[in-house]
Amino acid sequence: MKVVIASDHGGVNLKRTVTEYLTDKKIDFTDLGPDSTDSVDYPDYAKPVAEKVAAGEYDKGILICGTGIGMNITANKTKGIRCALVHDTFSAKATRAHNDSNVLAMGERVIGPGLALEVVDTWLNTEFEGGRHERRVCKIEE
């Protein structure tokens, strides 16, 4: 599995926590930045992540900003992206199993680091169920 991750200034600390998790789990990832809490514009980071996942360069993407909302909206503007804003493990599992989400968005100001890692772990390790859900995901793509 190859993962691409980015944040804005409001999510850089949680992004560091997530990249440490990815390193510990030996998950291949690329961090597109930023590396500081200096103000940046979230679309400048969300769009490249979404484009790289949509192009098949990466299997999944993770986006983190203050709330996750801006990253989520931006990523979902890219054809082929099903980005889910998630702050609990039930939704993390459901969005993979039922919606085949390929990008995860979270908000550093909304979720603590412990729960965030549980969300990431659940999201990365839940398979798409297909079946009746496949038909629905195809309708999203249309």
C-alpha positions as CSV (number, residue, x, y, z in Angstrom):
1,M,0.0,0.0,0.0
2,K,1.3,3.5,-0.9
3,V,-0.1,6.5,0.9
4,V,0.3,10.2,0.2
5,I,-0.3,12.6,3.1
6,A,-0.5,16.4,3.5
7,S,-1.8,19.0,5.8
8,D,-2.1,22.8,6.2
9,H,-0.6,24.7,9.1
10,G,-3.6,23.8,11.3
11,G,-2.9,20.1,10.8
12,V,0.8,19.8,10.8
13,N,1.2,18.5,14.3
14,L,-1.4,15.7,13.8
15,K,0.2,14.9,10.5
16,R,3.5,14.3,12.3
17,T,1.8,11.9,14.6
18,V,0.2,10.1,11.7
19,T,3.5,9.9,9.7
20,E,5.2,8.4,12.8
21,Y,2.5,5.7,12.9
22,L,2.9,5.0,9.1
23,T,6.7,4.7,9.7
24,D,6.2,2.3,12.6
25,K,3.8,0.2,10.6
26,K,6.2,0.2,7.7
27,I,3.6,1.7,5.3
28,D,5.1,3.3,2.3
29,F,4.2,7.0,2.3
30,T,5.1,10.4,0.8
31,D,4.6,13.6,2.9
32,L,3.8,16.5,0.6
33,G,4.1,19.0,3.5
34,P,4.1,21.5,4.9
35,D,6.6,21.1,7.7
36,S,5.8,24.2,9.8
37,T,2.8,26.0,11.3
38,D,3.4,29.0,9.1
39,S,0.1,29.9,7.4
40,V,-0.6,28.2,4.1
41,D,-3.7,27.6,1.9
42,Y,-5.2,24.2,2.3
43,P,-6.2,23.8,-1.4
44,D,-2.5,24.0,-2.3
45,Y,-1.9,20.7,-0.4
46,A,-5.3,18.9,-0.8
47,K,-5.4,19.1,-4.6
48,P,-2.0,17.4,-5.2
49,V,-2.9,14.6,-2.9
50,A,-6.2,14.1,-4.6
51,E,-4.7,14.2,-8.1
52,K,-2.0,11.7,-7.2
53,V,-4.6,9.2,-5.8
54,A,-6.9,9.8,-8.7
55,A,-4.0,9.1,-11.1
56,G,-3.2,5.8,-9.4
57,E,0.2,7.0,-8.2
58,Y,-0.9,6.2,-4.6
59,D,-3.5,3.8,-3.2
60,K,-4.8,6.2,-0.6
61,G,-4.4,9.7,0.7
62,I,-4.7,11.4,4.1
63,L,-5.4,15.1,4.5
64,I,-5.4,17.0,7.8
65,C,-6.3,20.7,8.5
66,G,-7.8,22.4,11.5
67,T,-11.3,20.9,11.0
68,G,-10.7,18.7,8.0
69,I,-13.6,20.4,6.2
70,G,-11.6,22.5,3.7
71,M,-9.4,19.6,2.8
72,N,-12.4,17.4,2.3
73,I,-14.2,19.8,0.1
74,T,-11.1,20.5,-2.0
75,A,-10.2,16.8,-2.5
76,N,-13.8,15.9,-3.6
77,K,-13.5,18.3,-6.5
78,T,-11.2,15.9,-8.2
79,K,-12.8,13.2,-10.4
80,G,-12.3,9.8,-9.0
81,I,-11.8,10.9,-5.4
82,R,-14.1,9.8,-2.6
83,C,-12.8,11.8,0.4
84,A,-14.4,11.2,3.7
85,L,-14.2,13.5,6.7
86,V,-13.9,11.2,9.7
87,H,-13.5,11.6,13.4
88,D,-14.6,8.2,14.8
89,T,-13.8,4.6,14.1
90,F,-17.3,3.6,13.1
91,S,-17.4,6.1,10.2
92,A,-13.8,5.1,9.3
93,K,-14.9,1.5,8.8
94,A,-18.1,2.4,7.1
95,T,-16.6,4.8,4.6
96,R,-14.1,2.1,3.5
97,A,-16.5,-0.8,3.5
98,H,-19.5,0.9,1.9
99,N,-18.1,3.9,0.0
100,D,-14.6,2.7,-1.0
101,S,-13.2,6.1,0.1
102,N,-9.7,6.6,-1.1
103,V,-8.9,9.8,0.8
104,L,-9.3,10.4,4.5
105,A,-9.7,13.9,6.0
106,M,-9.4,14.8,9.6
107,G,-9.2,17.9,11.7
108,E,-6.4,18.4,14.3
109,R,-8.6,20.8,16.3
110,V,-11.5,18.2,16.3
111,I,-9.8,14.9,17.2
112,G,-7.1,13.9,19.6
113,P,-4.0,12.1,18.5
114,G,-4.9,8.7,20.1
115,L,-8.3,8.5,18.4
116,A,-6.9,9.9,15.2
117,L,-4.4,6.9,15.0
118,E,-7.3,4.5,15.7
119,V,-9.2,6.1,12.8
120,V,-6.2,5.9,10.5
121,D,-5.6,2.3,11.4
122,T,-9.3,1.3,10.9
123,W,-9.5,3.2,7.7
124,L,-6.3,1.8,6.2
125,N,-7.2,-1.8,7.2
126,T,-10.9,-2.0,6.2
127,E,-11.6,-3.5,2.8
128,F,-14.3,-2.4,0.4
129,E,-17.2,-4.9,0.6
130,G,-18.3,-4.5,-3.0
131,G,-21.7,-6.1,-3.8
132,R,-24.6,-3.7,-3.5
133,H,-22.1,-1.0,-2.5
134,E,-20.3,-1.3,-5.8
135,R,-23.4,-0.2,-7.6
136,R,-23.7,2.9,-5.4
137,V,-20.1,3.8,-5.8
138,C,-20.5,3.6,-9.6
139,K,-23.4,6.0,-9.4
140,I,-21.2,8.4,-7.5
141,E,-18.6,8.2,-10.3
142,E,-21.2,8.9,-12.9
